[in-house]
Amino acid sequence: MAGVKRNPNRTGWYSISVDSLRTLLTFLVLVVLGVVGYFAFRAWKRDFVQREAERLILEGEAQVEELTGRQGTTPFANELEKARRELHDARREFEAVNHQQALDDAQSATSLLAWITEALAKGDEVGEAQFLSAAGEVSFRRGETGEWQPARSRLVLAVGDYVRTGERGSAEIMFANGTLYTIRANTLFRLSQTKSSSGKQEQAIRMDYGWVNLNTSRQESGVSTPDAEAVVDRDSFASVSYDRDSKEARFVSFEGKVSVAASDGTQRQLGQREQVVQAQKGLSQAQEVPPAPVPSQPPENLQLNLANTDRLAFAWEPVAGATRYALQVARDHLFVDTIIDRSDRTRPGATLGLRGEGTFFWRVAAVNRAGVAGAWSEPRRFRVASFGVGDAGDKEPPHLALQNPESYGTIFILGGATEPGAQVEVNGEPVAVASDGAFRKTIQLTQEGWNVVSIRARDASGNETERRQRVFVELY
């Protein structure tokens, strides 16, 4: 009986198919593992941000309490108050379930508090500084021969070090004498020292080019450009800019006093809201600077729903003598990632078209007839999110899931989730709800023993769900 011949082509086809199938299965397994790993990492990161924000807020609040009233903190009163405000913002963001923003605010506050603590430990030592924040292209160099390195929060600087920002870079630096410098884009300077009016060596910087704002505390600070030098009085707010192409410098006193001396011997004493310009090595006469506008709308921390509106109106109080206004909207408080940067507003208002979600900051400055710009207003923050629109025929109550309460003595942190767009109240007080429906609220209870907390969710159609949680309060 003749044997059956095997088809070599069929055998080859079969072998290739098995190998291909094995490769495909391996690839699919790797894809599944990658997807699972990605979402697991996202969940871990989300939980980490929440835990880290909460830890830093509690740590910062304890530091503020410890530093308040401590001997020697008087020169740092402004910085302590700034940290207190940032922690307040962090707590508010945390309760609104904006954990990343809460973490950013808490990190800024704790960095400032750590600097205050270190400055107190160093006593009268001057000439050192520390980065409080750095956004975008910010670098530093140790002395004349060091290498440029990326800047980061809490990095310590010494006399002789250089700081540089790029086209999209900004930073906040706190010096040991309590002066806070805000460094704008395209700036280069070196840390130095200068003599104060009393003859004492004080912290200063030597600018090669760029723009800095400085808020002094209880001591003077100096800023020098290639052809002039300014001494900013204590408890003052000023700015200095230098254009290396035109070789012109601008010295502005927004609050307090500034003394300016040029290389040709001319001197000027600036009072509140005055400026001088240095050109051809001499100084101009003092000019008036417009005051900062006062924003009127939108209110601080306004939350907008893209499902209901796609526009936001800005308004501010008119400034006497202003012919136009500059308006900036950005994604960060240092205004590095700007989405609106206009200086041609002729009326005290503007309308912004909303194109995406996120947290945004805005500020405005006045410009007078002579083209002199005043100080920026205090930044305000608003949020844009997407929520569903209510259906009149919807009769189903919103879901409401609660987490176990976290207890800190008489302080309790309540959290949970409801459907996006729903409103939440805890014991009758409204709670900010994130775009995904998550919420978090801190409350204080003073009645010892068991307490009942009411959590109520209401959707856009008016349907309600109520849950109650029992918590035990132990008074010490």
Order of alpha helices (4+ residues) and beta strands (2+ residues): alpha-alpha-alpha-beta-beta-beta-beta-beta-beta-beta-beta-beta-beta-beta-beta-beta-beta-beta-beta-beta-beta-beta-beta-beta-beta-beta-beta-beta-beta-beta-beta-beta-beta-beta-beta
